[in-house]
């Protein structure tokens, strides 16, 4: 799969690109790299140009965002990540794209569609929440997931986890696939990308910028609606919470929840995800969620 580095502002962004045709941008979450999408990229690339960047060059040697070393979270909030995604598309000569985001990639994908409706044709968001927007109260009744607080304390998580990165990443991969795990090549790529204090700091920075991200989301929905056709896909544990947040602010929303599917949908149930993605991106009706099949076809 072709991989390249694209200069975006003062940074070189590591990105995988495959296929030809209309562009689709894939934004991963934590603790992932672009390889989160390996199982679905070939099918998408049959008719599209698939663009899968490593957000903020996790594990690939790029510099930290301006301001972070000075003790701020500047550069890692969802609004800045959305601007970075737009700049990446511009650098690649893309004037219109479908955008797919999961986990920490969902808020930037959402803000990209809100801020640049002429750029985003269709939006797919998965297994995340959008700041403090109403609709997720039931999901948050017992509080946010434990790691949100752990990651949010500046300097703490990377100090505790240094030397134990593989065990920590493995916990998320096991929990995110309901115990099924991910292909060894992908697992090893995730571990490499999150090994070392600097790599961990970058991975945790979006959690430390969550208040700023929430403010940017609230500002966006206060002045505009999401007009791009949108598909919200839930699994375990988020379920329909994201769709509930989106429904009041979205003109054209399709929502599906995959039963017996873990949080890392593109690796746990890639075929079932493609069953939703391919028709949606083609502007065709999206089938209802079906009975689960094997973890990886």
C-alpha positions as a printed Julia matrix, in Angstrom:
297×3 Matrix{Float64}:
   0.0     0.0    0.0
   1.63    3.31  -1.04
   2.74    5.48   1.86
   4.09    9.0    1.57
   4.87   12.13   3.53
   2.96   15.28   2.7
   4.07   18.72   3.87
   1.22   20.45   5.7
   2.23   23.81   7.13
   5.4    23.21   9.12
   4.89   19.45   9.48
   5.34   16.38   7.34
   2.28   14.15   7.62
   2.64   10.41   7.1
  -0.28    9.16   5.0
  -1.31    5.99   3.19
  -3.03    6.49  -0.17
  -4.66    3.8   -2.29
  -6.98    3.63  -5.3
  -8.37    6.1   -7.82
 -11.57    8.1   -8.02
 -13.46   10.37  -5.58
 -11.53   10.93  -2.36
 -12.43    9.46   1.01
 -10.51   10.63   4.08
 -10.18    8.21   7.03
  -9.42    9.61  10.51
  -8.38    7.14  13.21
  -8.58    7.35  16.99
  -6.63    6.02  20.0
  -4.48    3.92  20.21
  -4.42    3.59  16.42
  -2.49    4.6   13.32
  -3.65    4.64   9.71
  -3.37    0.84   9.82
  -6.69    0.77  11.66
  -8.21    0.86   8.16
  -6.2    -1.97   6.56
  -9.14   -4.39   6.42
 -11.49   -1.93   4.68
  -9.16    0.1    2.47
  -8.94   -2.36  -0.46
 -12.72   -2.49  -0.92
 -13.01    1.29  -0.63
 -10.09    1.79  -3.01
 -11.77   -0.22  -5.74
 -13.72    2.92  -6.66
 -12.15    5.71  -4.62
  -8.91    7.37  -3.64
  -8.51    6.43   0.0
  -6.46    8.82   2.14
  -5.51    7.56   5.61
  -3.17    9.83   7.59
  -1.43    9.26  10.89
  -2.93   12.0   13.04
  -0.11   14.26  14.24
   2.44   11.71  13.02
   1.99    9.33  15.95
   5.17    7.27  16.07
   6.55    8.55  12.75
   8.92   11.19  13.96
   7.08   14.42  13.18
   7.4    17.42  15.5
   4.85   18.13  18.2
   2.27   20.78  17.46
   3.3    24.36  18.17
   2.6    25.32  21.76
   2.48   21.85  23.3
   6.07   21.85  24.5
   5.35   25.24  26.09
   2.84   23.56  28.38
  -0.41   24.13  26.49
  -2.68   21.84  24.5
  -2.58   24.11  21.46
  -2.68   22.18  18.21
  -4.44   19.06  19.47
  -8.03   20.2   19.89
 -10.65   18.93  17.43
 -10.92   22.28  15.67
  -7.21   22.39  14.88
  -7.25   18.74  13.81
 -10.11   19.59  11.46
  -8.07   22.43   9.99
  -5.13   20.07   9.6
  -7.33   17.6    7.71
  -8.51   20.34   5.36
  -4.91   21.42   4.78
  -3.9    17.84   4.02
  -6.64   17.51   1.41
  -5.61   20.84  -0.09
  -1.97   19.71  -0.27
  -3.08   16.59  -2.12
  -5.13   18.65  -4.58
  -8.47   17.33  -3.26
 -11.41   19.75  -3.53
 -14.13   17.41  -2.25
 -14.09   14.27  -0.11
 -16.17   11.86   1.88
 -14.89   11.84   5.47
 -14.91    8.92   7.9
 -13.9     9.29  11.54
 -13.85    6.93  14.51
 -13.14    7.47  18.21
 -10.91   10.56  18.56
 -11.16   11.06  14.79
 -14.92   11.73  15.03
 -14.89   15.28  16.51
 -12.42   16.58  13.88
 -14.44   14.89  11.13
 -17.62   16.51  12.46
 -16.06   19.98  12.68
 -14.55   19.63   9.22
 -18.03   18.97   7.81
 -19.56   21.81   9.84
 -16.95   24.38   8.89
 -16.41   23.37   5.28
 -19.7    22.03   3.88
 -18.42   22.59   0.36
 -15.48   20.27   1.0
 -17.2    17.35   2.75
 -19.64   15.45   0.53
 -20.67   12.75   3.0
 -19.75   12.13   6.62
 -19.41    8.88   8.55
 -18.75    8.98  12.31
 -18.33    6.07  14.68
 -17.97    5.15  18.35
 -17.36    8.54  19.9
 -19.12   11.43  21.56
 -19.28   15.05  20.43
 -18.24   17.07  23.44
 -21.06   18.12  25.72
 -23.88   17.99  23.15
 -27.15   16.64  24.59
 -28.05   13.03  23.89
 -25.3    11.08  25.64
 -26.66   11.39  29.19
 -27.54    7.69  29.5
 -24.12    6.61  28.24
 -22.42    8.97  30.68
 -24.66    8.16  33.66
 -21.8     6.38  35.42
 -19.2     8.89  34.27
 -16.86    8.89  31.27
 -14.51    5.93  30.65
 -11.75    5.74  33.26
  -8.88    6.45  30.87
 -10.24    9.88  29.94
  -9.25   11.24  33.34
  -5.96    9.33  33.4
  -4.91   10.63  29.97
  -6.05   14.17  30.71
  -3.57   14.91  33.52
  -0.53   16.58  31.91
   2.59   14.47  32.25
   1.03   11.66  34.27
   0.06    8.85  31.9
   3.26    8.92  29.85
   5.34    8.79  33.03
   3.4     5.82  34.42
   3.26    3.89  31.14
   6.82    4.34  29.84
   8.23    0.85  29.42
   4.79   -0.78  29.56
   3.32    0.56  26.32
   2.69   -2.81  24.68
   0.66   -4.11  27.63
  -1.39   -0.91  27.7
  -2.12   -0.92  23.96
  -3.01   -4.62  24.12
  -5.65   -3.88  26.76
  -7.42   -1.47  24.43
  -7.18   -3.82  21.46
  -8.59   -6.71  23.47
 -11.41   -4.64  24.98
 -12.15   -2.99  21.63
 -12.7    -6.33  19.89
 -14.58   -8.08  22.7
 -11.56  -10.32  23.25
 -10.97  -11.31  19.62
  -7.83   -9.22  19.13
  -6.45   -7.72  15.92
  -4.02   -9.02  13.27
  -0.45   -9.19  14.65
   0.91   -6.82  12.0
  -1.6    -4.16  12.96
  -1.1    -4.71  16.68
   2.68   -4.32  16.29
   2.23   -1.11  14.29
   0.04    0.35  17.03
   2.54   -0.59  19.73
   5.47    0.93  17.81
   3.53    4.14  17.26
   2.79    4.52  20.98
   6.17    3.57  22.42
   8.21    6.25  24.15
   7.27    9.29  26.23
   7.07   11.68  23.27
   4.79    9.35  21.32
   2.55    8.88  24.34
   2.37   12.62  24.96
   1.08   13.17  21.43
  -1.44   10.38  21.79
  -2.78   11.82  25.06
  -2.78   15.45  23.93
  -6.29   15.31  22.37
  -7.65   14.15  25.73
  -5.98   17.13  27.39
  -7.6    19.39  24.82
 -11.13   17.99  25.35
 -12.49   21.18  26.97
 -11.31   23.23  24.0
 -12.73   20.65  21.58
 -16.09   20.72  23.35
 -16.18   24.52  23.14
 -15.45   24.43  19.39
 -18.27   21.91  18.86
 -20.74   24.0   20.84
 -19.78   27.11  18.85
 -20.28   25.25  15.58
 -23.78   23.98  16.34
 -24.84   27.35  17.77
 -24.53   28.99  14.35
 -25.05   26.23  11.78
 -26.47   22.78  11.09
 -24.72   19.72   9.71
 -25.93   19.6    6.12
 -23.82   16.77   4.69
 -25.58   13.38   4.59
 -24.31   11.65   7.71
 -24.04    8.03   8.82
 -23.54    7.37  12.55
 -22.35    3.85  13.39
 -22.33    2.57  16.95
 -21.15   -0.65  18.56
 -19.97   -1.53  22.07
 -19.78    0.53  24.21
 -21.08    3.79  22.65
 -24.16    2.31  20.95
 -26.64    4.96  19.81
 -25.32    7.8   22.0
 -23.54    9.52  19.09
 -26.65    9.34  16.91
 -28.7    10.87  19.73
 -26.26   13.79  19.88
 -26.34   14.27  16.12
 -30.07   14.02  15.51
 -31.04   17.54  16.67
 -28.28   19.24  14.64
 -28.2    17.16  11.44
 -30.37   17.56   8.33
 -29.86   14.05   6.91
 -28.9    11.38   9.44
 -28.76    7.6    9.08
 -27.96    5.64  12.25
 -26.96    2.02  12.71
 -25.77    0.03  15.74
 -23.8    -3.18  15.22
 -24.55   -5.85  17.81
 -21.75   -8.18  18.93
 -19.2    -5.68  17.67
 -16.48   -4.01  19.67
 -15.37   -0.4   19.64
 -12.69   -0.95  16.97
 -15.24   -1.56  14.22
 -12.91   -1.46  11.17
 -10.8    -4.29  12.58
 -13.41   -6.26  14.5
 -16.22   -6.36  11.94
 -14.77   -4.98   8.69
 -17.23   -6.75   6.39
 -20.23   -5.5    8.32
 -18.81   -1.98   8.27
 -18.32   -2.17   4.5
 -21.92   -3.34   4.16
 -22.88    0.07   5.54
 -20.1     2.24   4.12
 -20.21    1.2    0.49
 -23.88    1.92  -0.16
 -23.87    5.07   1.96
 -20.89    6.56   0.14
 -22.55    5.66  -3.16
 -25.73    7.49  -2.16
 -27.71    4.25  -1.94
 -29.99    3.01   0.88
 -28.1     1.66   3.87
 -29.26   -1.81   4.93
 -30.36   -2.43   8.51
 -27.88   -3.96  10.91
 -27.77   -7.71  10.37
 -26.94  -10.76  12.47
 -23.22  -10.82  13.22
 -20.89  -12.91  11.14
 -17.28  -14.01  11.78
 -15.0   -11.45  13.35
 -12.79  -11.13  10.24
 -14.02  -12.61   6.95
